[in-house]
Amino acid sequence: VGPRLEPLEAPITLDWAMKLVWHFQQSPRTPLPARYLCRLLEEAEQHLDAREQSQGPVQTHTFRRTDGANPRQLDQGEVQLNVVGDTHGQLADFLWIFYKLGVPSPSNRYLFNGDICDRGNLATEIWALLFAFMCVWPESVSIQRGNHEDRLLNMDAHCGGFYEEVLSKYGRGDGTGVLVYEKFARIFARLPLASVVDGQVFVVHGGLSRNPAGGFLRMLRTNRNRTAEIPGATPYASAAELAFVDAMWSDPQEALRVAPNPRGAGLSAFGPDITARFLAETGFGLVVRSHQVPPNNEGYFVQHGGKLITIFSASNYCGIAGNTGAVLVLRPGGTCEALQHWAPPFERIAEVMIEPPQDADSTPAMLRRTRSLQNRQSASAVESAVKQMESSPKGTSIRAERMEREVVRAATRLIVERKQELFSYWEDCDKHQKGFISKKEWENGMRVILGDNVPWKAIGRALRVKDTLTKDVDYRQFLGRFRVVVVGSGDRWAEEMLGRFYGRLLALKGDAGSLEELEGFLGGGDGKVSPEDALEAFRWVLGNYITEEQATVLLRTLAAHAGPDPSPVNRSIGVFEFLSRLDVIFRHQAGVLHALAADGETGSLAAPPSVGPASAVREPTPWARSVLRHLGRLLWMEDAEGSPKAGSTRMLEVFRHFDEDGDGLLRQDEFAGAIKTLLAEYAPLLPEALTSQAVTDDKLAELVESVDLSGDGLINYMEFLHAFQPVDRTPGGGLRMDLMEQICTTIFTNKSSLMRTMQVVEERSGSQPRRGSPSAGRGRISREGLRQTLRSLNASLGAARGGGLEHGAPLTDMQIDILVDHAAFDEEDTMDYQAFLDAFQILDTCAPSEGEEEDATPVSPATNYSAGANRVFVTPVTTPASATTASTSVAQRTVIMRHQQPQGHPPLRFGALSSGLTSTPSTTTAAYPAPPQGGGAGNGVATHYI
């Protein structure tokens, strides 16, 4: 598909370049083959090298033709230089500019002022077109560097994206994508930093510098040995490096002098006096820059007394800004004109004809100007029709929804990165330490901590943060909603297995779920779960193929999700603390599946397979949901002394208090009585909207049905815990993220640094995998290389915090081990590090359903998670009556089950619970695929772990 270049060494001609234009008009989503793109990249690099050698980082442009043997000065009006601002991968704008102003030619030259990369996902097509015309007429296309022509920034999925674009189009596994991207990185290093047009106009991407008088231009010209990364504005940066940074990143301001730039630490903004001084020193008359959407949203903006113009060419930036784009047309004699545009959709662009350039020597200037005017008029008519359509109620609604999604996405990143500050603010608002604040206090916290340039009231409605009934906000749960998690094939096998394990326990019926049975099944009579006990239980429920090493990984993952100070994996913990931790990870895993399903990105994280008949669980009413949430928070926090372990002990005491007959289960009347008693006891601490409503039998019956997950008419301890335990398990003061969240957030916020370090480690290792092996190609790192990279990051972050490895480093050796557990290594013990880093994503793990207004529903346990209707299905595990005879003692039941155990499973201690777990078909290994051996590729029945 598209124009062919055969043989590959054939010269790039105007005919081929125009065919490429027409191809992208009709098929913008069909990329150029890698061999053609590499050919263009290599030839463009040669042209850029030649310019660098002759002119250096600051290049000059004149209106004199240099392509013929007899250069001549063109007549007034015959030549123009079109300065194009940021395009950010928006190919529609790029093609529309070509239609409106003509394609590049010796008399219609283009200067692209940086930021071709990132944001939009069609930047490779823009580059290909630019390089094609550069190969035809080198002087017709000039490209300057912007702050997004930076290898590390491109790898940041939140403000970059070009790296991901290249890999998605040209492959990950075989190394082609990485090879193509490295060729782009070589181009970045050769792009000039600024230009001077006709000795009068200074063109730069960002702006002017903080350098002393007379230093900026001189310092820019000394940056001859540039790399693919823009230097950092650190306290140790040289004057030349700071000039480089400012040329890419600085912004104009109306205040005088130089000031810190709100874009980031170390960046600067410059005032009109700096502009006036620079122009006086150099003799130039105008500064042209890009870098930001103009504040008037018109594509161009004049500042500093008419001495500075901002040009931005990506119209309706990112599909939400609503700005027009513009191109600045410079002509001989010092005249300039800003031409605005609004790029139509590709369907409309495909209908117009982008014509080849008219030869200046054979076509009269008057005819060329007439055709140019006709194209502009035709383009304006199309733009008016498109704008009218997009300003209709439907178009406005679509843009508003898109904008809301983008704002929410940006807000969630801020929430994840500044959780501790938000928590401190809201905890101070929560004077009685109930765990709830008003919606107004929530909005104020977001505004104070994250900034007041976001409509937090509207964001709150979109996120449905408010309880439907009480109208307050559970701020701890809100902060727990947005987490960095590991998603992707094989990366979550430990969480998936633990979630399945607990889901099977939750579905137990009758006596099988009693306190006595649970203690015997998990604790071996001493009330403690040892590593050996856990291995035996894992094998019984998940399959006898679970190895000791895998059980250790499961325990380590369980500890990582439990809190900031988990018990070591080689130490026993109480049975009910063990269950409390399992409930946390079960909710977390269910939330991840729910969030991925809602986004349509489940991938390998499909719902667990069904192992029996399913029954619907009643959806909690707003009253029931508020009761469970508020009582659960108060129960968990009272006398908990700031300890999750103390909190789980408190929950067990409350359960036993209301278990009047002492059978380890709550009948429906016992549970209903407990709700009445707790509501009366905690009435002074509960919202009036909750206490003012009468507690009727119907309401209690609905609440009990929503808590009774197994549907047996009894509430066992796990159902009680699941109903009341806060997801965050954070009693008392302070925000304490669990280890897994700490680990994932550390990796997420340092993705670009890790990527570069892994590239260096790979380059230094020089390993060459055998041809055809899974690790063939680039972009892979060994297990030891991963450890080395994580330790390097840890040391750097520790040094930056001033505490060294012992006190300042964010990761411990155990946490690094957990990370390695979650990496999928192949048979040669290497992994795709790009896929590993991509797996760290922010998810809303407790998003409320569409039917709830500003409310969040906890995810119920299930064997089938459905994000669409928010109905939860539990597979009940029936218990044979013969196995639960009341007269049978604990010891007798243990002996019975040791003789009745299914073949291939280890002996279990307790009969009722064991029978309940084994009443499903005996094909356990088929229902639950084996986890990977040693955390790598699975050796069980399936290669994926769901």
PyMOL commands that set and color helices and strands:
alter all, ss='L'
color gray80, all
select helices_A, chain A and resi 14-26+34-55+91-101+123-136+138-140+151-154+162-170+176-190+216-221+239-249+272-282+317-319+346-349+365-390+393-417+419-429+439-450+456-463+475-481+493-506+510-513+515-523+531-542+548-560+575-599+622-637+644-658+668-681+683-685+688-691+697-707+717-724+739-749+751-765+783-800+804-807+813-821+833-838+881-883+890-900+911-918+924-927+933-935
alter helices_A, ss='H'
color red, helices_A
select strands_A, chain A and resi 58-61+80-84+108-112+141-143+194-197+201-204+251-252+258-260+268-270+286-289+300-303+308-311+325-331+335-341+436-438+472-474+482-486+528-529+573-574+615-616+666-667+714-715+780-782+830-832+840-844+864-865+872-874
alter strands_A, ss='S'
color yellow, strands_A
deselect
rebuild
show_as cartoon
